Amino acid sequence: MAGPLALVLVLGLAGLTFVMRAAGPMLPSIPATVTARTAGLAPALLAALVAIELTGPNGVIQVDVKIPAVVVAGGLAALRVPFIACVIAGALVAAGLRALFHLS
């Protein structure tokens, strides 16, 4: 389980992202300054979720099948592969390693 600060940050970013997405269709145009300052919220939320998933209760990285799956998905994302293909590739790597090594 992640620490309380990490959970507050992730939930806060998720809530802010949801509010901004919901308000988008209602606003005729969003000022450029708001767009520039909030452009990195979605990647920051994704990075926070990945960091929380990869670490144990004491904040140390757990060595399991998630690490190669994240590396594969991140490598594909760096190559500009569509997001859904990155997710599917990461899931397939994790499932394959679990099946190969009989992990739960």
C-alpha positions in Angstrom: 0.0 0.0 0.0 1.3 3.4 -0.9 1.8 6.1 1.7 -0.9 8.6 2.4 0.8 11.5 0.6 1.2 9.5 -2.6 -2.5 8.5 -2.5 -3.6 12.1 -1.9 -1.4 13.2 -4.9 -2.8 10.5 -7.2 -6.4 11.1 -6.2 -5.9 14.9 -6.5 -4.5 14.6 -10.0 -7.2 12.2 -11.0 -9.9 14.5 -9.7 -8.4 17.6 -11.4 -8.0 15.7 -14.7 -11.7 14.5 -14.4 -12.9 18.1 -13.7 -10.9 19.5 -16.6 -12.1 16.8 -19.0 -15.7 17.4 -17.9 -15.5 21.2 -18.2 -13.9 21.1 -21.6 -17.1 20.8 -23.7 -18.8 23.5 -21.6 -16.1 26.1 -22.1 -16.0 28.0 -25.5 -12.2 28.3 -25.3 -9.7 27.6 -22.6 -7.0 30.3 -22.1 -3.6 29.3 -23.4 -2.0 29.8 -20.0 -4.3 27.2 -18.4 -3.6 24.8 -21.2 0.2 25.3 -21.0 0.2 24.8 -17.2 -1.9 21.7 -17.1 -0.6 19.8 -20.2 1.5 17.5 -18.1 -1.1 16.4 -15.6 -2.1 13.2 -17.5 1.4 11.9 -17.9 2.2 12.8 -14.3 -0.9 10.8 -13.1 0.2 7.8 -15.2 3.8 8.0 -13.9 2.5 8.2 -10.3 0.2 5.2 -10.8 3.1 3.2 -12.3 5.4 4.2 -9.4 2.9 3.2 -6.8 2.3 -0.2 -8.5 6.0 -1.0 -8.8 6.9 -0.2 -5.2 6.1 -2.2 -2.0 4.8 -0.9 1.3 8.2 0.5 2.3 8.8 2.3 -1.0 11.3 -0.2 -2.3 10.9 -1.5 -5.9 9.5 -5.0 -5.9 11.2 -7.4 -8.4 8.4 -9.2 -10.2 6.8 -9.5 -13.6 5.6 -5.9 -13.6 9.0 -4.5 -14.2 9.7 -6.1 -17.6 6.1 -5.4 -18.6 6.5 -1.7 -17.8 9.8 -1.6 -19.6 8.3 -3.2 -22.8 5.3 -0.8 -22.7 7.5 2.2 -22.0 9.9 1.3 -24.8 7.0 0.9 -27.3 5.6 4.2 -26.1 9.0 5.9 -26.7 8.8 4.5 -30.2 5.4 6.2 -30.6 3.4 3.0 -30.9 -0.4 3.5 -30.2 -1.2 3.5 -26.5 -3.5 0.5 -26.7 -0.8 -1.6 -28.3 1.7 -0.6 -25.5 -0.8 -1.7 -22.9 -1.6 -5.0 -24.6 2.1 -5.7 -25.2 2.9 -5.0 -21.5 0.0 -7.3 -20.4 1.2 -10.0 -22.7 4.7 -9.8 -21.3 3.4 -10.0 -17.8 1.1 -12.9 -18.6 3.8 -14.8 -20.5 6.3 -14.4 -17.6 3.7 -15.5 -15.1 2.9 -18.6 -17.2 6.6 -19.4 -17.8 7.7 -19.1 -14.2 4.3 -20.3 -12.7 3.9 -17.1 -10.7 0.6 -15.8 -9.3 
